[in-house]
Amino acid sequence: MKKIGYGKGYQYAHDTEDGLVVQEHLPDKLAGKRFYQPTERGFEAIIHDRLSKWRKILQQRAQQQRKKIKKPG
């Protein structure tokens, strides 16, 4: 499988310090779609805050990656 390129470009999140990588795992039709939106009540408020924090981090990293790609040379 490796010889034919299977898994090429895959980033293993557990190899990073914070466990977050900018990488899409869903088909293009579903990319970016949210399947769960926690409320801001009870324990879900903690989940809501955590997901918001992760999304901000991933957005910043995606922007940084786009900037790197645009730089010539």
CHARMM internal coordinates of N, CA and C (Angstrom, degrees):
IC EDIT
DIST 1 N 1 CA 1.4508
DIST 1 CA 1 C 1.5355
ANGL 1 N 1 CA 1 C 109.48
DIST 1 C 2 N 1.3145
ANGL 1 CA 1 C 2 N 116.04
DIHE 1 N 1 CA 1 C 2 N -42.60
DIST 2 N 2 CA 1.4526
ANGL 1 C 2 N 2 CA 119.70
DIHE 1 CA 1 C 2 N 2 CA -179.07
DIST 2 CA 2 C 1.5250
ANGL 2 N 2 CA 2 C 111.28
DIHE 1 C 2 N 2 CA 2 C -61.06
DIST 2 C 3 N 1.3175
ANGL 2 CA 2 C 3 N 116.31
DIHE 2 N 2 CA 2 C 3 N -37.39
DIST 3 N 3 CA 1.4681
ANGL 2 C 3 N 3 CA 121.65
DIHE 2 CA 2 C 3 N 3 CA -179.04
DIST 3 CA 3 C 1.5237
ANGL 3 N 3 CA 3 C 112.15
DIHE 2 C 3 N 3 CA 3 C -63.89
DIST 3 C 4 N 1.3274
ANGL 3 CA 3 C 4 N 117.23
DIHE 3 N 3 CA 3 C 4 N -28.42
DIST 4 N 4 CA 1.4659
ANGL 3 C 4 N 4 CA 119.69
DIHE 3 CA 3 C 4 N 4 CA -179.27
DIST 4 CA 4 C 1.5339
ANGL 4 N 4 CA 4 C 112.21
DIHE 3 C 4 N 4 CA 4 C -97.15
DIST 4 C 5 N 1.3296
ANGL 4 CA 4 C 5 N 115.76
DIHE 4 N 4 CA 4 C 5 N 10.38
DIST 5 N 5 CA 1.4598
ANGL 4 C 5 N 5 CA 119.70
DIHE 4 CA 4 C 5 N 5 CA 173.84
DIST 5 CA 5 C 1.5111
ANGL 5 N 5 CA 5 C 116.25
DIHE 4 C 5 N 5 CA 5 C 91.25
DIST 5 C 6 N 1.3284
ANGL 5 CA 5 C 6 N 116.67
DIHE 5 N 5 CA 5 C 6 N 7.91
DIST 6 N 6 CA 1.4618
ANGL 5 C 6 N 6 CA 119.70
DIHE 5 CA 5 C 6 N 6 CA 180.00
DIST 6 CA 6 C 1.5281
ANGL 6 N 6 CA 6 C 109.88
DIHE 5 C 6 N 6 CA 6 C -62.60
DIST 6 C 7 N 1.3204
ANGL 6 CA 6 C 7 N 116.71
DIHE 6 N 6 CA 6 C 7 N 128.01
DIST 7 N 7 CA 1.4578
ANGL 6 C 7 N 7 CA 121.76
DIHE 6 CA 6 C 7 N 7 CA 178.46
DIST 7 CA 7 C 1.5198
ANGL 7 N 7 CA 7 C 114.15
DIHE 6 C 7 N 7 CA 7 C 82.51
DIST 7 C 8 N 1.3309
ANGL 7 CA 7 C 8 N 117.57
DIHE 7 N 7 CA 7 C 8 N 5.50
DIST 8 N 8 CA 1.4579
ANGL 7 C 8 N 8 CA 121.08
DIHE 7 CA 7 C 8 N 8 CA -179.71
DIST 8 CA 8 C 1.5316
ANGL 8 N 8 CA 8 C 109.29
DIHE 7 C 8 N 8 CA 8 C -60.57
DIST 8 C 9 N 1.3126
ANGL 8 CA 8 C 9 N 116.54
DIHE 8 N 8 CA 8 C 9 N 131.21
DIST 9 N 9 CA 1.4542
ANGL 8 C 9 N 9 CA 121.69
DIHE 8 CA 8 C 9 N 9 CA 179.33
DIST 9 CA 9 C 1.5162
ANGL 9 N 9 CA 9 C 114.52
DIHE 8 C 9 N 9 CA 9 C 84.16
DIST 9 C 10 N 1.3384
ANGL 9 CA 9 C 10 N 116.81
DIHE 9 N 9 CA 9 C 10 N -4.20
DIST 10 N 10 CA 1.4654
ANGL 9 C 10 N 10 CA 119.63
DIHE 9 CA 9 C 10 N 10 CA -179.99
DIST 10 CA 10 C 1.5216
ANGL 10 N 10 CA 10 C 109.60
DIHE 9 C 10 N 10 CA 10 C -66.63
DIST 10 C 11 N 1.3126
ANGL 10 CA 10 C 11 N 115.72
DIHE 10 N 10 CA 10 C 11 N 133.89
DIST 11 N 11 CA 1.4627
ANGL 10 C 11 N 11 CA 121.57
DIHE 10 CA 10 C 11 N 11 CA 177.43
DIST 11 CA 11 C 1.5309
ANGL 11 N 11 CA 11 C 107.87
DIHE 10 C 11 N 11 CA 11 C -110.08
DIST 11 C 12 N 1.3009
ANGL 11 CA 11 C 12 N 116.25
DIHE 11 N 11 CA 11 C 12 N 125.55
DIST 12 N 12 CA 1.4543
ANGL 11 C 12 N 12 CA 121.10
DIHE 11 CA 11 C 12 N 12 CA -179.57
DIST 12 CA 12 C 1.5225
ANGL 12 N 12 CA 12 C 108.63
DIHE 11 C 12 N 12 CA 12 C -87.54
DIST 12 C 13 N 1.3214
ANGL 12 CA 12 C 13 N 117.17
DIHE 12 N 12 CA 12 C 13 N 108.79
DIST 13 N 13 CA 1.4635
ANGL 12 C 13 N 13 CA 122.35
DIHE 12 CA 12 C 13 N 13 CA -174.15
DIST 13 CA 13 C 1.5271
ANGL 13 N 13 CA 13 C 113.03
DIHE 12 C 13 N 13 CA 13 C -56.28
DIST 13 C 14 N 1.3148
ANGL 13 CA 13 C 14 N 117.21
DIHE 13 N 13 CA 13 C 14 N -32.26
DIST 14 N 14 CA 1.4598
ANGL 13 C 14 N 14 CA 120.34
DIHE 13 CA 13 C 14 N 14 CA -177.73
DIST 14 CA 14 C 1.5278
ANGL 14 N 14 CA 14 C 112.23
DIHE 13 C 14 N 14 CA 14 C -71.03
DIST 14 C 15 N 1.3349
ANGL 14 CA 14 C 15 N 116.72
DIHE 14 N 14 CA 14 C 15 N -12.02
DIST 15 N 15 CA 1.4625
ANGL 14 C 15 N 15 CA 120.17
DIHE 14 CA 14 C 15 N 15 CA 176.38
DIST 15 CA 15 C 1.5272
ANGL 15 N 15 CA 15 C 112.19
DIHE 14 C 15 N 15 CA 15 C -83.86
DIST 15 C 16 N 1.3261
ANGL 15 CA 15 C 16 N 117.62
DIHE 15 N 15 CA 15 C 16 N -7.22
DIST 16 N 16 CA 1.4628
ANGL 15 C 16 N 16 CA 120.54
DIHE 15 CA 15 C 16 N 16 CA 179.34
DIST 16 CA 16 C 1.5223
ANGL 16 N 16 CA 16 C 109.98
DIHE 15 C 16 N 16 CA 16 C -97.82
DIST 16 C 17 N 1.3288
ANGL 16 CA 16 C 17 N 114.54
DIHE 16 N 16 CA 16 C 17 N 158.43
DIST 17 N 17 CA 1.4647
ANGL 16 C 17 N 17 CA 119.99
DIHE 16 CA 16 C 17 N 17 CA -177.19
DIST 17 CA 17 C 1.5281
ANGL 17 N 17 CA 17 C 112.76
DIHE 16 C 17 N 17 CA 17 C -60.41
DIST 17 C 18 N 1.3390
ANGL 17 CA 17 C 18 N 116.84
DIHE 17 N 17 CA 17 C 18 N -41.74
DIST 18 N 18 CA 1.4665
ANGL 17 C 18 N 18 CA 119.64
DIHE 17 CA 17 C 18 N 18 CA -176.73
DIST 18 CA 18 C 1.5280
ANGL 18 N 18 CA 18 C 114.04
DIHE 17 C 18 N 18 CA 18 C -105.02
DIST 18 C 19 N 1.3301
ANGL 18 CA 18 C 19 N 116.77
DIHE 18 N 18 CA 18 C 19 N 1.46
DIST 19 N 19 CA 1.4655
ANGL 18 C 19 N 19 CA 120.27
DIHE 18 CA 18 C 19 N 19 CA 176.41
DIST 19 CA 19 C 1.5202
ANGL 19 N 19 CA 19 C 114.54
DIHE 18 C 19 N 19 CA 19 C 76.35
DIST 19 C 20 N 1.3437
ANGL 19 CA 19 C 20 N 117.33
DIHE 19 N 19 CA 19 C 20 N 18.06
DIST 20 N 20 CA 1.4541
ANGL 19 C 20 N 20 CA 120.91
DIHE 19 CA 19 C 20 N 20 CA -178.58
DIST 20 CA 20 C 1.5222
ANGL 20 N 20 CA 20 C 110.76
DIHE 19 C 20 N 20 CA 20 C -119.24
DIST 20 C 21 N 1.3230
ANGL 20 CA 20 C 21 N 116.73
DIHE 20 N 20 CA 20 C 21 N 133.07
DIST 21 N 21 CA 1.4660
ANGL 20 C 21 N 21 CA 122.14
DIHE 20 CA 20 C 21 N 21 CA 175.03
DIST 21 CA 21 C 1.5257
ANGL 21 N 21 CA 21 C 109.01
DIHE 20 C 21 N 21 CA 21 C -134.81
DIST 21 C 22 N 1.3288
ANGL 21 CA 21 C 22 N 115.15
DIHE 21 N 21 CA 21 C 22 N 146.89
DIST 22 N 22 CA 1.4609
ANGL 21 C 22 N 22 CA 120.54
DIHE 21 CA 21 C 22 N 22 CA 176.08
DIST 22 CA 22 C 1.5184
ANGL 22 N 22 CA 22 C 106.56
DIHE 21 C 22 N 22 CA 22 C -84.38
DIST 22 C 23 N 1.3190
ANGL 22 CA 22 C 23 N 114.97
DIHE 22 N 22 CA 22 C 23 N 100.83
DIST 23 N 23 CA 1.4567
ANGL 22 C 23 N 23 CA 119.83
DIHE 22 CA 22 C 23 N 23 CA -174.78
DIST 23 CA 23 C 1.5264
ANGL 23 N 23 CA 23 C 109.01
DIHE 22 C 23 N 23 CA 23 C -160.30
DIST 23 C 24 N 1.3142
ANGL 23 CA 23 C 24 N 116.44
DIHE 23 N 23 CA 23 C 24 N 134.64
DIST 24 N 24 CA 1.4615
ANGL 23 C 24 N 24 CA 120.65
DIHE 23 CA 23 C 24 N 24 CA -179.99
DIST 24 CA 24 C 1.5232
ANGL 24 N 24 CA 24 C 109.28
DIHE 23 C 24 N 24 CA 24 C -99.04
DIST 24 C 25 N 1.3294
ANGL 24 CA 24 C 25 N 116.25
DIHE 24 N 24 CA 24 C 25 N 133.05
DIST 25 N 25 CA 1.4589
ANGL 24 C 25 N 25 CA 121.26
DIHE 24 CA 24 C 25 N 25 CA -179.71
DIST 25 CA 25 C 1.5290
ANGL 25 N 25 CA 25 C 112.62
DIHE 24 C 25 N 25 CA 25 C -112.23
DIST 25 C 26 N 1.3097
ANGL 25 CA 25 C 26 N 116.41
DIHE 25 N 25 CA 25 C 26 N -8.51
DIST 26 N 26 CA 1.4581
ANGL 25 C 26 N 26 CA 120.49
DIHE 25 CA 25 C 26 N 26 CA -178.10
DIST 26 CA 26 C 1.5217
ANGL 26 N 26 CA 26 C 110.76
DIHE 25 C 26 N 26 CA 26 C -95.67
DIST 26 C 27 N 1.3228
ANGL 26 CA 26 C 27 N 117.26
DIHE 26 N 26 CA 26 C 27 N 158.10
DIST 27 N 27 CA 1.4682
ANGL 26 C 27 N 27 CA 120.31
DIHE 26 CA 26 C 27 N 27 CA 174.24
DIST 27 CA 27 C 1.5325
ANGL 27 N 27 CA 27 C 109.98
DIHE 26 C 27 N 27 CA 27 C -61.44
DIST 27 C 28 N 1.3148
ANGL 27 CA 27 C 28 N 117.18
DIHE 27 N 27 CA 27 C 28 N 156.02
DIST 28 N 28 CA 1.4659
ANGL 27 C 28 N 28 CA 121.62
DIHE 27 CA 27 C 28 N 28 CA -177.96
DIST 28 CA 28 C 1.5260
ANGL 28 N 28 CA 28 C 112.75
DIHE 27 C 28 N 28 CA 28 C -51.34
DIST 28 C 29 N 1.3303
ANGL 28 CA 28 C 29 N 117.13
DIHE 28 N 28 CA 28 C 29 N -38.47
DIST 29 N 29 CA 1.4664
ANGL 28 C 29 N 29 CA 121.30
DIHE 28 CA 28 C 29 N 29 CA -179.55
DIST 29 CA 29 C 1.5288
ANGL 29 N 29 CA 29 C 112.45
DIHE 28 C 29 N 29 CA 29 C -60.47
DIST 29 C 30 N 1.3218
ANGL 29 CA 29 C 30 N 116.96
DIHE 29 N 29 CA 29 C 30 N -29.15
DIST 30 N 30 CA 1.4630
ANGL 29 C 30 N 30 CA 121.19
DIHE 29 CA 29 C 30 N 30 CA -175.85
DIST 30 CA 30 C 1.5218
ANGL 30 N 30 CA 30 C 113.22
DIHE 29 C 30 N 30 CA 30 C -106.28
DIST 30 C 31 N 1.3186
ANGL 30 CA 30 C 31 N 117.76
DIHE 30 N 30 CA 30 C 31 N -6.95
DIST 31 N 31 CA 1.4659
ANGL 30 C 31 N 31 CA 121.78
DIHE 30 CA 30 C 31 N 31 CA -176.33
DIST 31 CA 31 C 1.5232
ANGL 31 N 31 CA 31 C 110.95
DIHE 30 C 31 N 31 CA 31 C -56.57
DIST 31 C 32 N 1.3190
ANGL 31 CA 31 C 32 N 116.01
DIHE 31 N 31 CA 31 C 32 N 132.58
DIST 32 N 32 CA 1.4503
ANGL 31 C 32 N 32 CA 121.83
DIHE 31 CA 31 C 32 N 32 CA 178.01
DIST 32 CA 32 C 1.5154
ANGL 32 N 32 CA 32 C 115.58
DIHE 31 C 32 N 32 CA 32 C 81.02
DIST 32 C 33 N 1.3113
ANGL 32 CA 32 C 33 N 116.75
DIHE 32 N 32 CA 32 C 33 N -5.90
DIST 33 N 33 CA 1.4689
ANGL 32 C 33 N 33 CA 120.57
DIHE 32 CA 32 C 33 N 33 CA -179.55
DIST 33 CA 33 C 1.5293
ANGL 33 N 33 CA 33 C 109.60
DIHE 32 C 33 N 33 CA 33 C -76.02
DIST 33 C 34 N 1.3148
ANGL 33 CA 33 C 34 N 116.30
DIHE 33 N 33 CA 33 C 34 N 139.12
DIST 34 N 34 CA 1.4682
ANGL 33 C 34 N 34 CA 120.80
DIHE 33 CA 33 C 34 N 34 CA 178.27
DIST 34 CA 34 C 1.5178
ANGL 34 N 34 CA 34 C 109.13
DIHE 33 C 34 N 34 CA 34 C -101.52
DIST 34 C 35 N 1.3123
ANGL 34 CA 34 C 35 N 115.14
DIHE 34 N 34 CA 34 C 35 N 128.43
DIST 35 N 35 CA 1.4615
ANGL 34 C 35 N 35 CA 120.90
DIHE 34 CA 34 C 35 N 35 CA -177.57
DIST 35 CA 35 C 1.5269
ANGL 35 N 35 CA 35 C 112.08
DIHE 34 C 35 N 35 CA 35 C -103.18
DIST 35 C 36 N 1.3155
ANGL 35 CA 35 C 36 N 116.02
DIHE 35 N 35 CA 35 C 36 N -11.91
DIST 36 N 36 CA 1.4637
ANGL 35 C 36 N 36 CA 120.16
DIHE 35 CA 35 C 36 N 36 CA -178.81
DIST 36 CA 36 C 1.5194
ANGL 36 N 36 CA 36 C 108.28
DIHE 35 C 36 N 36 CA 36 C -144.10
DIST 36 C 37 N 1.3083
ANGL 36 CA 36 C 37 N 116.43
DIHE 36 N 36 CA 36 C 37 N 126.64
DIST 37 N 37 CA 1.4607
ANGL 36 C 37 N 37 CA 121.38
DIHE 36 CA 36 C 37 N 37 CA 176.33
DIST 37 CA 37 C 1.5245
ANGL 37 N 37 CA 37 C 107.46
DIHE 36 C 37 N 37 CA 37 C -125.31
DIST 37 C 38 N 1.3410
ANGL 37 CA 37 C 38 N 116.65
DIHE 37 N 37 CA 37 C 38 N 102.34
DIST 38 N 38 CA 1.4619
ANGL 37 C 38 N 38 CA 119.19
DIHE 37 CA 37 C 38 N 38 CA -178.53
DIST 38 CA 38 C 1.5294
ANGL 38 N 38 CA 38 C 111.69
DIHE 37 C 38 N 38 CA 38 C -68.09
DIST 38 C 39 N 1.3014
ANGL 38 CA 38 C 39 N 115.32
DIHE 38 N 38 CA 38 C 39 N 150.21
DIST 39 N 39 CA 1.4669
ANGL 38 C 39 N 39 CA 120.27
DIHE 38 CA 38 C 39 N 39 CA 176.02
DIST 39 CA 39 C 1.5228
ANGL 39 N 39 CA 39 C 108.58
DIHE 38 C 39 N 39 CA 39 C -78.33
DIST 39 C 40 N 1.2997
ANGL 39 CA 39 C 40 N 116.49
DIHE 39 N 39 CA 39 C 40 N 178.70
DIST 40 N 40 CA 1.4637
ANGL 39 C 40 N 40 CA 120.56
DIHE 39 CA 39 C 40 N 40 CA 176.84
DIST 40 CA 40 C 1.5328
ANGL 40 N 40 CA 40 C 110.27
DIHE 39 C 40 N 40 CA 40 C -105.87
DIST 40 C 41 N 1.3389
ANGL 40 CA 40 C 41 N 115.22
DIHE 40 N 40 CA 40 C 41 N 28.85
DIST 41 N 41 CA 1.4693
ANGL 40 C 41 N 41 CA 121.29
DIHE 40 CA 40 C 41 N 41 CA 179.39
DIST 41 CA 41 C 1.5164
ANGL 41 N 41 CA 41 C 109.76
DIHE 40 C 41 N 41 CA 41 C -114.48
DIST 41 C 42 N 1.3177
ANGL 41 CA 41 C 42 N 115.34
DIHE 41 N 41 CA 41 C 42 N 145.75
DIST 42 N 42 CA 1.4556
ANGL 41 C 42 N 42 CA 121.16
DIHE 41 CA 41 C 42 N 42 CA 174.36
DIST 42 CA 42 C 1.5208
ANGL 42 N 42 CA 42 C 112.99
DIHE 41 C 42 N 42 CA 42 C 55.72
DIST 42 C 43 N 1.3348
ANGL 42 CA 42 C 43 N 115.82
DIHE 42 N 42 CA 42 C 43 N -144.77
DIST 43 N 43 CA 1.4644
ANGL 42 C 43 N 43 CA 120.90
DIHE 42 CA 42 C 43 N 43 CA -178.14
DIST 43 CA 43 C 1.5243
ANGL 43 N 43 CA 43 C 111.63
DIHE 42 C 43 N 43 CA 43 C -64.34
DIST 43 C 44 N 1.3359
ANGL 43 CA 43 C 44 N 117.10
DIHE 43 N 43 CA 43 C 44 N -27.39
DIST 44 N 44 CA 1.4552
ANGL 43 C 44 N 44 CA 119.91
DIHE 43 CA 43 C 44 N 44 CA 178.99
DIST 44 CA 44 C 1.5274
ANGL 44 N 44 CA 44 C 111.50
DIHE 43 C 44 N 44 CA 44 C -61.77
DIST 44 C 45 N 1.3198
ANGL 44 CA 44 C 45 N 117.83
DIHE 44 N 44 CA 44 C 45 N -25.20
DIST 45 N 45 CA 1.4666
ANGL 44 C 45 N 45 CA 121.02
DIHE 44 CA 44 C 45 N 45 CA 177.52
DIST 45 CA 45 C 1.5259
ANGL 45 N 45 CA 45 C 110.10
DIHE 44 C 45 N 45 CA 45 C -62.55
DIST 45 C 46 N 1.3188
ANGL 45 CA 45 C 46 N 116.48
DIHE 45 N 45 CA 45 C 46 N -37.83
DIST 46 N 46 CA 1.4709
ANGL 45 C 46 N 46 CA 121.06
DIHE 45 CA 45 C 46 N 46 CA 178.15
DIST 46 CA 46 C 1.5286
ANGL 46 N 46 CA 46 C 109.45
DIHE 45 C 46 N 46 CA 46 C -66.73
DIST 46 C 47 N 1.3109
ANGL 46 CA 46 C 47 N 115.89
DIHE 46 N 46 CA 46 C 47 N -43.67
DIST 47 N 47 CA 1.4636
ANGL 46 C 47 N 47 CA 120.66
DIHE 46 CA 46 C 47 N 47 CA 178.44
DIST 47 CA 47 C 1.5370
ANGL 47 N 47 CA 47 C 109.40
DIHE 46 C 47 N 47 CA 47 C -63.54
DIST 47 C 48 N 1.3207
ANGL 47 CA 47 C 48 N 116.50
DIHE 47 N 47 CA 47 C 48 N -43.75
DIST 48 N 48 CA 1.4665
ANGL 47 C 48 N 48 CA 121.70
DIHE 47 CA 47 C 48 N 48 CA 178.56
DIST 48 CA 48 C 1.5337
ANGL 48 N 48 CA 48 C 110.35
DIHE 47 C 48 N 48 CA 48 C -56.42
DIST 48 C 49 N 1.3204
ANGL 48 CA 48 C 49 N 116.51
DIHE 48 N 48 CA 48 C 49 N -48.31
DIST 49 N 49 CA 1.4679
ANGL 48 C 49 N 49 CA 121.12
DIHE 48 CA 48 C 49 N 49 CA -179.40
DIST 49 CA 49 C 1.5252
ANGL 49 N 49 CA 49 C 111.33
DIHE 48 C 49 N 49 CA 49 C -63.21
DIST 49 C 50 N 1.3109
ANGL 49 CA 49 C 50 N 116.17
DIHE 49 N 49 CA 49 C 50 N -43.51
DIST 50 N 50 CA 1.4704
ANGL 49 C 50 N 50 CA 120.69
DIHE 49 CA 49 C 50 N 50 CA -178.54
DIST 50 CA 50 C 1.5297
ANGL 50 N 50 CA 50 C 110.97
DIHE 49 C 50 N 50 CA 50 C -64.37
DIST 50 C 51 N 1.3300
ANGL 50 CA 50 C 51 N 117.09
DIHE 50 N 50 CA 50 C 51 N -45.51
DIST 51 N 51 CA 1.4648
ANGL 50 C 51 N 51 CA 120.52
DIHE 50 CA 50 C 51 N 51 CA 178.51
DIST 51 CA 51 C 1.5326
ANGL 51 N 51 CA 51 C 111.07
DIHE 50 C 51 N 51 CA 51 C -62.82
DIST 51 C 52 N 1.3202
ANGL 51 CA 51 C 52 N 116.67
DIHE 51 N 51 CA 51 C 52 N -39.94
DIST 52 N 52 CA 1.4691
ANGL 51 C 52 N 52 CA 120.59
DIHE 51 CA 51 C 52 N 52 CA 178.30
DIST 52 CA 52 C 1.5244
ANGL 52 N 52 CA 52 C 110.55
DIHE 51 C 52 N 52 CA 52 C -61.56
DIST 52 C 53 N 1.3159
ANGL 52 CA 52 C 53 N 115.99
DIHE 52 N 52 CA 52 C 53 N -44.06
DIST 53 N 53 CA 1.4717
ANGL 52 C 53 N 53 CA 121.20
DIHE 52 CA 52 C 53 N 53 CA 179.29
DIST 53 CA 53 C 1.5359
ANGL 53 N 53 CA 53 C 110.20
DIHE 52 C 53 N 53 CA 53 C -61.28
DIST 53 C 54 N 1.3264
ANGL 53 CA 53 C 54 N 117.19
DIHE 53 N 53 CA 53 C 54 N -47.23
DIST 54 N 54 CA 1.4620
ANGL 53 C 54 N 54 CA 121.09
DIHE 53 CA 53 C 54 N 54 CA -179.13
DIST 54 CA 54 C 1.5293
ANGL 54 N 54 CA 54 C 111.20
DIHE 53 C 54 N 54 CA 54 C -63.12
DIST 54 C 55 N 1.3339
ANGL 54 CA 54 C 55 N 116.29
DIHE 54 N 54 CA 54 C 55 N -41.24
DIST 55 N 55 CA 1.4748
ANGL 54 C 55 N 55 CA 119.66
DIHE 54 CA 54 C 55 N 55 CA 179.89
DIST 55 CA 55 C 1.5276
ANGL 55 N 55 CA 55 C 110.88
DIHE 54 C 55 N 55 CA 55 C -62.18
DIST 55 C 56 N 1.3312
ANGL 55 CA 55 C 56 N 116.82
DIHE 55 N 55 CA 55 C 56 N -41.39
DIST 56 N 56 CA 1.4695
ANGL 55 C 56 N 56 CA 120.40
DIHE 55 CA 55 C 56 N 56 CA 178.92
DIST 56 CA 56 C 1.5260
ANGL 56 N 56 CA 56 C 110.70
DIHE 55 C 56 N 56 CA 56 C -63.13
DIST 56 C 57 N 1.3164
ANGL 56 CA 56 C 57 N 116.46
DIHE 56 N 56 CA 56 C 57 N -44.37
DIST 57 N 57 CA 1.4708
ANGL 56 C 57 N 57 CA 120.82
DIHE 56 CA 56 C 57 N 57 CA 179.04
DIST 57 CA 57 C 1.5261
ANGL 57 N 57 CA 57 C 109.70
DIHE 56 C 57 N 57 CA 57 C -60.56
DIST 57 C 58 N 1.3169
ANGL 57 CA 57 C 58 N 117.10
DIHE 57 N 57 CA 57 C 58 N -46.99
DIST 58 N 58 CA 1.4643
ANGL 57 C 58 N 58 CA 120.92
DIHE 57 CA 57 C 58 N 58 CA -178.31
DIST 58 CA 58 C 1.5262
ANGL 58 N 58 CA 58 C 111.84
DIHE 57 C 58 N 58 CA 58 C -66.55
DIST 58 C 59 N 1.3330
ANGL 58 CA 58 C 59 N 118.21
DIHE 58 N 58 CA 58 C 59 N -36.04
DIST 59 N 59 CA 1.4630
ANGL 58 C 59 N 59 CA 120.74
DIHE 58 CA 58 C 59 N 59 CA 176.54
DIST 59 CA 59 C 1.5242
ANGL 59 N 59 CA 59 C 110.49
DIHE 58 C 59 N 59 CA 59 C -63.95
DIST 59 C 60 N 1.3309
ANGL 59 CA 59 C 60 N 116.41
DIHE 59 N 59 CA 59 C 60 N -42.90
DIST 60 N 60 CA 1.4660
ANGL 59 C 60 N 60 CA 120.54
DIHE 59 CA 59 C 60 N 60 CA 179.10
DIST 60 CA 60 C 1.5253
ANGL 60 N 60 CA 60 C 111.04
DIHE 59 C 60 N 60 CA 60 C -62.77
DIST 60 C 61 N 1.3134
ANGL 60 CA 60 C 61 N 116.47
DIHE 60 N 60 CA 60 C 61 N -42.81
DIST 61 N 61 CA 1.4673
ANGL 60 C 61 N 61 CA 120.11
DIHE 60 CA 60 C 61 N 61 CA 179.64
DIST 61 CA 61 C 1.5205
ANGL 61 N 61 CA 61 C 111.68
DIHE 60 C 61 N 61 CA 61 C -66.44
DIST 61 C 62 N 1.3279
ANGL 61 CA 61 C 62 N 116.53
DIHE 61 N 61 CA 61 C 62 N -39.10
DIST 62 N 62 CA 1.4607
ANGL 61 C 62 N 62 CA 120.02
DIHE 61 CA 61 C 62 N 62 CA 178.29
DIST 62 CA 62 C 1.5281
ANGL 62 N 62 CA 62 C 110.05
DIHE 61 C 62 N 62 CA 62 C -63.29
DIST 62 C 63 N 1.3303
ANGL 62 CA 62 C 63 N 116.87
DIHE 62 N 62 CA 62 C 63 N -40.81
DIST 63 N 63 CA 1.4576
ANGL 62 C 63 N 63 CA 120.61
DIHE 62 CA 62 C 63 N 63 CA 177.58
DIST 63 CA 63 C 1.5261
ANGL 63 N 63 CA 63 C 110.81
DIHE 62 C 63 N 63 CA 63 C -63.18
DIST 63 C 64 N 1.3215
ANGL 63 CA 63 C 64 N 116.84
DIHE 63 N 63 CA 63 C 64 N -42.13
DIST 64 N 64 CA 1.4679
ANGL 63 C 64 N 64 CA 121.17
DIHE 63 CA 63 C 64 N 64 CA 178.59
DIST 64 CA 64 C 1.5216
ANGL 64 N 64 CA 64 C 110.40
DIHE 63 C 64 N 64 CA 64 C -62.37
DIST 64 C 65 N 1.3208
ANGL 64 CA 64 C 65 N 116.63
DIHE 64 N 64 CA 64 C 65 N -41.67
DIST 65 N 65 CA 1.4643
ANGL 64 C 65 N 65 CA 120.37
DIHE 64 CA 64 C 65 N 65 CA 179.69
DIST 65 CA 65 C 1.5244
ANGL 65 N 65 CA 65 C 110.78
DIHE 64 C 65 N 65 CA 65 C -65.02
DIST 65 C 66 N 1.3340
ANGL 65 CA 65 C 66 N 116.59
DIHE 65 N 65 CA 65 C 66 N -40.56
DIST 66 N 66 CA 1.4679
ANGL 65 C 66 N 66 CA 119.75
DIHE 65 CA 65 C 66 N 66 CA 179.00
DIST 66 CA 66 C 1.5247
ANGL 66 N 66 CA 66 C 110.78
DIHE 65 C 66 N 66 CA 66 C -63.69
DIST 66 C 67 N 1.3361
ANGL 66 CA 66 C 67 N 117.02
DIHE 66 N 66 CA 66 C 67 N -39.12
DIST 67 N 67 CA 1.4576
ANGL 66 C 67 N 67 CA 121.36
DIHE 66 CA 66 C 67 N 67 CA 178.29
DIST 67 CA 67 C 1.5318
ANGL 67 N 67 CA 67 C 110.97
DIHE 66 C 67 N 67 CA 67 C -63.58
DIST 67 C 68 N 1.3264
ANGL 67 CA 67 C 68 N 116.38
DIHE 67 N 67 CA 67 C 68 N -41.07
DIST 68 N 68 CA 1.4633
ANGL 67 C 68 N 68 CA 120.74
DIHE 67 CA 67 C 68 N 68 CA 179.01
DIST 68 CA 68 C 1.5349
ANGL 68 N 68 CA 68 C 111.33
DIHE 67 C 68 N 68 CA 68 C -63.29
DIST 68 C 69 N 1.3325
ANGL 68 CA 68 C 69 N 115.28
DIHE 68 N 68 CA 68 C 69 N -38.88
DIST 69 N 69 CA 1.4641
ANGL 68 C 69 N 69 CA 120.44
DIHE 68 CA 68 C 69 N 69 CA -178.92
DIST 69 CA 69 C 1.5319
ANGL 69 N 69 CA 69 C 110.43
DIHE 68 C 69 N 69 CA 69 C -67.44
DIST 69 C 70 N 1.3379
ANGL 69 CA 69 C 70 N 116.85
DIHE 69 N 69 CA 69 C 70 N -37.87
DIST 70 N 70 CA 1.4546
ANGL 69 C 70 N 70 CA 121.72
DIHE 69 CA 69 C 70 N 70 CA -177.12
DIST 70 CA 70 C 1.5375
ANGL 70 N 70 CA 70 C 112.60
DIHE 69 C 70 N 70 CA 70 C -72.25
DIST 70 C 71 N 1.3386
ANGL 70 CA 70 C 71 N 117.67
DIHE 70 N 70 CA 70 C 71 N -24.93
DIST 71 N 71 CA 1.4653
ANGL 70 C 71 N 71 CA 120.48
DIHE 70 CA 70 C 71 N 71 CA -178.19
DIST 71 CA 71 C 1.5232
ANGL 71 N 71 CA 71 C 110.20
DIHE 70 C 71 N 71 CA 71 C -66.89
DIST 71 C 72 N 1.3249
ANGL 71 CA 71 C 72 N 116.68
DIHE 71 N 71 CA 71 C 72 N 130.48
DIST 72 N 72 CA 1.4754
ANGL 71 C 72 N 72 CA 118.97
DIHE 71 CA 71 C 72 N 72 CA 177.20
DIST 72 CA 72 C 1.5195
ANGL 72 N 72 CA 72 C 111.25
DIHE 71 C 72 N 72 CA 72 C -72.50
DIST 72 C 73 N 1.3309
ANGL 72 CA 72 C 73 N 114.17
DIHE 72 N 72 CA 72 C 73 N 146.16
DIST 73 N 73 CA 1.4460
ANGL 72 C 73 N 73 CA 121.92
DIHE 72 CA 72 C 73 N 73 CA 173.11
DIST 73 CA 73 C 1.4413
ANGL 73 N 73 CA 73 C 116.17
DIHE 72 C 73 N 73 CA 73 C 72.37
END
COOR INIT
IC SEED 1 N 1 CA 1 C
IC BUILD
